[in-house]
Amino acid sequence: MQLRYVSTELGNGLRRNLSMHIAVILTLFVSLTLVGLGVLLNQEAGKVADRWGSQLTVTVFLCSRHDANPACTGEVTTAQKAAIQQVVDTNSQVESSYTQSQQQAFDKLKEQFPGKYDGPNSPITANDMPESIWITLKDPNQYRDVESAVVGLDGVSRVQDVHKLLKPIFNTISRLKWGSIWTALILVIAALLLVANTIRLAAFARRREIGIMRLVGASTLYIALPFLLEALVTAVLGVALAAATLWGFMEFVVKKQLSIDLSFIPWVGSHDYVLALFAIAVLGPLLTLVPTLVLTRKYLKV
């Protein structure tokens, strides 16, 4: 009997305020989609930074055996690498540094161009790649200090400021990420207001039934259960629509367009989609169940 009552009240509640529930679902759908995009863009920024360095990164390329720089008379020696590393370590503008080996550089090249440099017939091998020192600065504006300290040292081929090369990419990702997050925040507030109005209208429509149930000793949780189930249904539908939209974005935009047209950029994958899905799956029910629990304590007092 209790299960029949709850299911009946759930169906009646969804029908009574159908337009309000649709508005909540659509608002949740758009806001959760934008939150998911924000998570994906944040992961994308991390992948770009892992591949090429962050905006604080300076890369010192060391001489290789086929280096086109006339200053390089051959491959960098162990003594030259030690001298260069000492200059880097003693520079006050350096936060940290690490050395990328020839094999690591070659592995990155193969990741960037899948299948092109695999196998014994590859036109480039690991021995053709230069070693490099990746330096993280305390302040990106102090790039010139580090550059002047290492340029001209024996064994240094060239110095590359990753900040200059990647700044447009990072700025675009940052603008898209924060734009989606702020828009999602506004829509989240709108969703909370819609949930509050839906609960208020539903409680007003059922005020006679609630009063009778109070008289017969029904608990607040039992009375509020249909409201909570309505909130859960709207949350599940909103999350499902957002998850499907994000899947479509990953499948048709990232995998079938961006990954092909801009193959040199590392793009988000299935693991990142799962992370975004987890974020919206947690946020969606929170946006409906928490305000429902809070507001039912107010509106169910008859």
N, C-alpha and C positions, 0 to 999 in steps of 0.2 A: 504493500500500500504506500509506504513512504517513497519507494523508488518510482512508483507510478505517479505520485504527486509531483515529485521533483521533475520528472521528464515532461509531465503535462505543463507545469508552470514554465519550464524552459521553453517549450514550443510556443506557449501563449505569449511569453515575454518577447521572444524574437519576432513574432508576428505583429504584436502591438506597436513596437517601436522599430519596424523594419527599416524605415528611412534613416533613422538615427544610427542604427547598427551598421548599415551600409556606409554611412559617412565615417564612422569610426574605423571600419575596415579599410576604406580607401585612404584615410589619413595615415593609419598605421602602415599600410602598404608603401606609400610614398616615403614616409619618414624612415622606415626600416630599410628600404632600398638605398636611400642616401647614406644611412649609417653604414650599411654593408659596403657601399662604394668608398666611403671614407676609410674603412679598414683595409680594403684592397689597395687603395692608393698609398696608404701608409706602408703596406708591405712592399709595394712597388718601389717606393723611395728607398727602402732598405736594400732591395735587390740591386738597384742602380749603385748605391753606395758600396755594396760588397764587391761589385764588378769593377768599378772605376774609382772608388774612393768618395769620401764626402766632400763638402765644400771647404773643409779644413785640411784637405790632403794636398801634399806636394809630392810628386814622384821624380826621383833621381834615377835616370837610366844610365847603367854602366856600359862601358865599351864591350862590344862583342867581336867575334873574329871576322865578321863581314860588315862591320860598322861603316856607314858612309861618311861619318864625321872625320875630316882630315886630322883632327887632334888625336884620334884613336889610332895607335900604331899596332894594336893587337888586342886580344881579349884581356880584360881587367885581371890583374894579379891579386893574390891573397893579401900581399902587403898594401897594395893600393886600396883594396876594399876596407882593410882595417883602418887606414888613414882617413878615408872618407867617412866611415862610421864614427870615428872619434870626433871629427868636425861636427857631425850631426848631433851627437850626444852632448857635446859641450855648448851647443847653441841655446841661448836662453829662451828663444821663441818656439822651441820644439817641445811638444807635449809628449809624444811617443813616436816610435818608428819600428818598422820590421822589414826584413829583406825577403823579396820574392825571387825564388830560384828560377832557373831556366825552364825546368820541368813544370813548375807551377804556372809560369807565363804561357807555356805551350798548352797546358790543360785549359786555361782560360780561353785561349784562341780557339781551341776545338769546341768549347761550349758555345762560343760566339758564332761559329760557322760549322754547324753539325755536319759531319760526313765529308767535309772538304779536305781535312788534313789527317784523316784516319788511314791506317794501312801502310804498307811498306813503300808505296808509290807517292807518298805525300811530298809536295814540293818543298815543304819546310819541316824541319825536325826540331826537337827541343834544343839541340846545340846551336841552332841559328837564332834563338830568342835571347834577348838581352836580360841580364839580371837587373833588378831595380830595388831601390830603397823607397818605401812608402812612409812618408813623414806626416804626422798629424800636428798641425800648428795650434798654438793657444789662441791666436787671433789671425783670421784669414787675411787681414790687411797687412800683415807682416811678412808676406810672401817674398818681397824683395830682399829682406835681410837674409833669409835662408838661401835664396838663389845666389846672391853675391858671395855667400860663404863657401858654396860648393862648386860653382861654375869655375872652370879652369883647373880644377884639381886633376891630377893624373888618374885616368880610369873613368872619368865622368864624360859621358857622351852628350847628354842634354838634360835639362830640367823642365818638367811640365807642371804647370799650375792647373790642377784639376778643377779648381773653383771657377776659372774662366771658361773652361770647356763645358762644364756641366751646369753652370748657373742657370741658363735658360730652361733646361730640363727640370731641375729641382724647383725653380720658381713656378713652372707650369703645374707640376705635381702638387706643390704646396697650395697654390691658389685653388685648384680643383678640390683638394682634400678639405681645406677649411671652408670653402664655399658649400660643399655638400654637408659638412658637419653643422654649420650655422643654420642652413636651411632646414636640416633635419631637426635641429633643436626647436626652431619655431613651430614646425609641424608637430613635434612631440607635445609642446604646450597646447596646441590646438586639439590634439588627441585627448589629452587629459581633461580639457574643458568639455569636450564632447562626451567623454565617459561620465563625467560628473552630471551633465544634463540628462544623459540617458538614465542614470540611476535615479535621479530626482523624479523624472517623468514616470518611470516604471513603478517607483514606490508610491507615487500619488495615485496611479491607476489601480493599484492593488491595496489601497489603504483599508478597505473594508475587510478583505481577506486577512490582512496582517493583524488587524484589530481582533478578529475572531481567534486567530492562532495565538495571539498573546493571552486571550482570556482562558484558553484551554491549556496554557502552560508550555507552549512551544518555545524552544531556545532560540536565541538570536542567530546562532550559526545555522540552525535548521531553516529558519525563515530566509536567511541571507543566501543559502545554498543555490537557489535558482539564479540569483543575481551573479554569483561567482561563476556559475557555469556559463551564463551568457557572456560574461567578460572573457572567459577562457575560449569560448567558441570564436568570438571576434578576434582574439589574439592569434589563435591557430590559423584562421583564414588570412589575417594580415601577414603573418610570418610566411605562410605557404606562398602567397602571391609574391612577396619580396624575394624569397628563395628562388622561385622560378624565374623571376626577372634577372637576378644576379647570375643564375645558371646560363640564361640566354646571353647575357653580356659576356660571360667567360667563353662560351662556346662559339658564338657567332662574331663577336667583336675582337676579343683577345686572340683566340686560337686560330680563327680562320681569316683574320684580316691583319691585325697589328703584328702578330708573330711572324707573318709572312712578309708584309711590307716593310717592317722595321725589325728584321731578324737580328740585328746587331745589339738590340736592347734586350736585357733579360726581363721577361714578363711574368706576372703572377701565374700560379698554377693551381692544381687541385687542392693542395694543402692550404693555400691561402684562401681558397673558396670555402673550405671547411671551417677555417677560423672565422671568416665573416659570417658564415651560417650559424656558428655557435653564438656569436655576439648578438645577432638579431633574434635567435631562438630564446635567449635569456632575456633580452630587453623587451621583446613583445609582450609576454605574459606579465612582466613587472609593470608595464605601463597601464595594464587594464586591471589586474588582480589587486595590486596595492591600493590604488585609489578606491576600488570597489570595497575592499575591506574597511578602509577608513570611513568612507561616506555612508556605508550601510548602517554603521553605528549611530549616525545622526538621523538619517531619513527613515529608519525602521522603528524609531521610537514613537509609538502611537499613544 
